[in-house]
Amino acid sequence: MRRTLMLALALGLTACASQQPRQDKGPVDATPLSLIPMPAQLTRAPGHYRIDATTTIVVPVGNAAAKRVATQLQGWVRQARGFAPAIVEGQPKDGAINLATQSTVKGYESYALDVDGKGVHIAANDETGLFYGAVTYWQLLTDPASQNGVPGVHIVDSPRFPWRGLMLDSSRHFQSVSEIEHLIDQMAMHKLNTFHWHLTDDQGWRLQIEKYPKLTEQGACRKAVGPDTALTGGANKPYCGFYTKEEAKQVVAYAAERHITVIPEIEMPGHAQAAVAAYPQFGAGKGKREVSTDWGVNTALFNTDDATFTFLENVLDEVMEIFPSTYIHVGGDEAAKDEWEHSKTIQAQMKKLGITDEEKMQGWFVARIGDYLDKHGRRLIGWDEILDGKVPASATVMSWRGTKGAIKAANAGHDVVLAPSPTLYLDQLQSTLPDEPAGRPSGQSLKTVYDFDLLPPEIDAAKATHVLGAQVNLFAEYQPNWYRIQHAIFPRIAALAERTWSPKADWNGFIARLPAQMARYRAAGIVPADSAYAVAISAERADGDKARVTLSNQTGYGTIRYTVDGSAPTPQSKAYEGPFDVTLPTTLQANAFAGGFGLAGPRSEAIDAKSLLNRTSDQLNTCSDKLVLRLEAPESINGVRPLYKVDIMDTCWMWKKVPLDGLYRIEVNVDRLPYNYQLWKDTKGIVSRKSRTRAGEIEVHLDSCDGPKISSISLAAANDGRATLQGTLPKREGVHDLCFVITGKPGPKLWVIGDIQLR
């Protein structure tokens, strides 16, 4: 897939959307086209069209919208082919790329595209539709099926949903303007139209507000903890970053040029710790707070004084000056009410208002903000907790706690956007491959995203029009840099794009079209995750000096090929047909292939007697799955920071089906990480185990965690952190499960297991 896609193509514009393509000589090319999202209607037609340096893009005289799109298309052609077609004004002509806005193409964002042997015709009722028609043409231009010229097609296309979005969290970790613009470029090429920008949270306030300078002077910086120390250069240097008003306006303008609306999110009444750290008088709690270094549910809330509403309204005034979007997102999620419950002032205010509980008080709070936005011609949108109180009828609900919020809101007459956790949360890891980065390992694969039902059947048919669409969310606790962001977003964003645009789902077609899209990513400087195609290698002990190897990939697409001689696999390497035995030691490499190309980077596994008796934390099961994370160590080993899978509420792991015959020794690599989590009421679920010593120990239990203890390894030697601990195993025969538990209670440090070696 790394081969340059050299495609020759020409475009011609028909008179109107309903006109069929000109019937040129030559057969209809049936080679599948790699378009994502797949157009609503696509008919193959005879002929091919090639472009060269003499090709022109023709726009109607005086049509500024068509000329803007032509300029964008000109740039894409230059990137793909190395030359820029000239833009001319005039009547449509043969041998040209013709663009026009026409009232005969019905529907906002809709377009018609015709290609035949004489050229291309792209028509739309509005500039956005014309832009999307140009995007589709660019995809045809960069399609392997177009190497002999773009094949003839007749496309009439329109989106399934009006809201097709992505949320980026810039509070937990900060991205540069250029990185955000790069992301917006890719959103546009997927026909996504909504960029939801999460700008404030407990861990940082990222937007300049001139009336309240401390929001960024103090609220944009936090102490560096854990892996953040690698970003700042040390624990004594704070993690900081914010966008000036001019930078935010630059992002808004950049997105608008690509027909994307930027919707800002200013969290309230919860997730307010960064703001309250800067201006404590607006907080509901007592004492001074710092910008949070902890992930999870912090309890800092805004208070409900008139002065605080004046503060929030002043902030929103400046936000509305920067962002012209109809919608302003006010958060509303995870507002832990402890401070309101303990505030005599707020309790007295609730009594005066006739409000009986704190959830309804949040409803009053959100409604007051909603009324303010309504008066300024804007609409409030918030996470589904805003339904807990009475909110304005114009309020739109973004459903994140599964789909229940969307169902409730739509059936009550509110517009809704589906963004459910965990399915559409891109901080969830997308495979169990050992090279996945830090994150939440619940396994939201490419197919999981693609298969999500955007119209839950529980929504009344008459209310289905209230479903505006859907978006994927990338919260950035574990996305500290641009590389990680790319890995999390691409290619899962393509699945969301197709399901929100195309009228029908076609998983098999999608996964076959995706390799060309992966090549487009790489050509654009994007490094996508190849998890959907990458080969997973599993090896188990077999008889004698053999190991039984099983190969698979997530999608089942392509032919898996492998080598055992140290060479990289090629399309001519041996095809995998089922589990097979290898002689120890062996280094096995594998990849999946289709159309003569490798679909992913090759994966390699060194298999020997030692590796067969080793398990990393990723290969172990956690015992309770209360809150499982894949965490990154602050300190590196040979330039690489280790990753550990751990349940932060129950430090317990299971190694299933261990053949214990002849095994008497155990080595455990451990590490100690910061326990920077705020779990609110979930803290009562943290499992604590009695330690025999002050240092604590790792206990090994046979068959279950309640089974007999067969070994105990002191943690004393690891008091300073990372260490390899030694222990013994009593003689046992047969196959057994082993349970490994770390005694004590997680916090303020978290003991984790890196890997376990039996001997």
PyMOL commands that set and color helices and strands:
alter all, ss='L'
color gray80, all
select helices_A, chain A and resi 64-81+127-141+144-146+177-189+214-217+228-232+245-257+273-278+280-282+306-322+338-342+344-353+358-375+384-388+404-411+446-451+461-466+482-489+492-501+507-523+611-613+680-685+716-718
alter helices_A, ss='H'
color red, helices_A
select strands_A, chain A and resi 41-49+56-59+86-89+96-101+111-116+119-124+150-157+163-169+194-198+200-201+204-205+221-222+239-240+261-265+295-296+327-329+379-383+396-401+416-421+467-474+535-541+546-553+559-563+574-575+580-583+586-594+597-598+603-607+614-616+621-622+628-632+643-647+652-659+665-674+677-678+697-702+709-714+723-728+735-742+749-758
alter strands_A, ss='S'
color yellow, strands_A
deselect
rebuild
show_as cartoon
